Amino acid sequence: MTQTLRGFPLYLQAFGLWLSFLACAVACGAAREFLLTPRLGDTLARAVCTVFLCLIFLWAARWFVRRGNVRDTASLLGVGLFWCLATLAFEFGFGLARGLPLSALLADYDLFRGRLWPLVPITLLSGPYLSRKLFL
């Protein structure tokens, strides 16, 4: 039996929330470019936006898990995996479609250069599970 959330399949609801994650990330990126980078510099502006997005995504995962009363570990990990893979597919697919080289896309994952972006897919992957185990 497919798990449902308020009458809709769980993964359809997860996809809907992921679309809002996408909108939030695009808005944050625009704010970073036009507001934060000129004031803070590129590295610090990226770090601020990454931490902000992680906090928003954790809050949203907590809301999603609580609203749907999602309890089983497989569903929690499945939703997190879905959010993580959808984000990576969009990020790399869209970037490559825009003609960006793979090296430019991977640069955001270089922790040794102060890039914290890997925290975003890690947060998306673990968010539903951690929300259930730590906050609910």
C-alpha positions as CSV (number, residue, x, y, z in Angstrom):
1,M,0.0,0.0,0.0
2,T,1.3,3.4,-0.9
3,Q,1.8,5.8,2.0
4,T,-0.3,8.9,1.6
5,L,-0.1,12.4,3.1
6,R,-3.4,14.2,3.4
7,G,-4.8,12.0,0.7
8,F,-2.0,12.4,-1.8
9,P,0.9,10.0,-2.3
10,L,3.8,10.8,-0.1
11,Y,6.3,11.3,-2.9
12,L,3.9,13.6,-4.8
13,Q,3.8,15.8,-1.6
14,A,7.6,15.5,-1.3
15,F,7.9,16.7,-4.9
16,G,5.7,19.6,-4.3
17,L,7.8,20.7,-1.3
18,W,11.0,20.2,-3.3
19,L,9.7,22.6,-5.9
20,S,9.4,25.2,-3.1
21,F,13.0,24.3,-2.2
22,L,14.0,25.0,-5.7
23,A,12.3,28.4,-5.7
24,C,13.9,29.3,-2.3
25,A,17.4,28.3,-3.6
26,V,17.0,30.4,-6.7
27,A,15.8,33.4,-4.7
28,C,18.7,32.9,-2.3
29,G,21.2,32.8,-5.1
30,A,19.8,36.0,-6.6
31,A,20.0,37.7,-3.2
32,R,23.5,36.5,-2.8
33,E,24.6,37.9,-6.1
34,F,23.0,41.2,-5.9
35,L,23.0,42.0,-2.1
36,L,25.5,39.9,-0.2
37,T,28.4,39.4,-2.5
38,P,29.1,43.1,-3.0
39,R,29.1,43.6,0.8
40,L,30.7,40.3,2.1
41,G,32.7,39.0,-0.8
42,D,32.0,35.8,-2.7
43,T,33.1,33.1,-0.2
44,L,31.4,34.6,2.9
45,A,28.2,35.3,0.9
46,R,28.1,31.7,-0.4
47,A,28.6,30.4,3.2
48,V,25.8,32.6,4.6
49,C,23.4,31.5,1.9
50,T,24.3,27.8,2.3
51,V,23.7,27.9,6.1
52,F,20.4,29.9,5.5
53,L,19.2,27.3,3.0
54,C,20.1,24.4,5.3
55,L,18.2,25.9,8.1
56,I,15.1,26.5,5.9
57,F,15.3,23.0,4.5
58,L,15.6,21.5,8.0
59,W,12.6,23.5,9.2
60,A,10.6,22.4,6.1
61,A,11.6,18.7,6.6
62,R,10.4,19.0,10.2
63,W,7.1,20.5,9.1
64,F,6.7,17.8,6.3
65,V,7.4,14.9,8.7
66,R,5.1,16.4,11.4
67,R,2.3,17.3,9.1
68,G,2.3,13.9,7.5
69,N,3.1,11.9,10.6
70,V,5.7,10.1,8.6
71,R,7.2,7.5,11.0
72,D,8.8,4.7,9.2
73,T,12.5,4.9,8.5
74,A,12.3,3.7,4.9
75,S,9.9,6.6,4.0
76,L,12.0,9.1,5.9
77,L,15.2,8.0,4.1
78,G,13.3,7.7,0.8
79,V,12.0,11.2,0.9
80,G,15.5,12.5,1.8
81,L,17.1,10.6,-1.0
82,F,14.5,11.9,-3.4
83,W,15.1,15.5,-2.4
84,C,18.9,15.1,-2.6
85,L,18.9,13.3,-6.0
86,A,16.4,15.7,-7.5
87,T,18.5,18.7,-6.4
88,L,21.7,17.2,-7.8
89,A,20.0,16.3,-11.0
90,F,18.6,19.8,-11.4
91,E,21.8,21.5,-10.4
92,F,24.1,19.5,-12.7
93,G,21.5,19.2,-15.5
94,F,20.6,22.8,-15.6
95,G,24.3,23.9,-15.3
96,L,25.4,21.6,-18.1
97,A,22.5,22.7,-20.3
98,R,23.6,26.3,-19.7
99,G,27.0,25.4,-21.1
100,L,28.9,25.4,-17.8
101,P,31.8,23.0,-17.6
102,L,31.6,20.3,-15.1
103,S,34.7,21.7,-13.3
104,A,32.7,24.9,-12.6
105,L,29.8,23.0,-11.2
106,L,32.1,20.9,-9.0
107,A,33.9,24.0,-7.7
108,D,31.0,24.6,-5.3
109,Y,31.7,21.3,-3.6
110,D,35.4,22.1,-2.8
111,L,35.4,22.4,1.0
112,F,39.1,23.2,0.9
113,R,38.2,26.5,-0.9
114,G,35.7,27.4,1.7
115,R,32.7,26.2,-0.2
116,L,30.0,24.8,2.1
117,W,27.5,23.8,-0.6
118,P,27.9,20.1,0.1
119,L,25.9,20.8,3.3
120,V,22.8,21.4,1.2
121,P,22.5,17.9,-0.4
122,I,23.5,16.4,2.9
123,T,20.8,18.4,4.7
124,L,18.2,17.3,2.1
125,L,19.3,13.7,2.4
126,S,19.2,13.5,6.2
127,G,16.6,16.2,7.0
128,P,13.4,14.0,7.1
129,Y,15.2,11.3,9.2
130,L,16.9,13.7,11.6
131,S,13.6,15.7,12.0
132,R,11.8,12.6,13.2
133,K,14.6,11.3,15.4
134,L,15.7,14.6,17.0
135,F,12.7,17.0,16.9
136,L,9.5,14.9,17.1
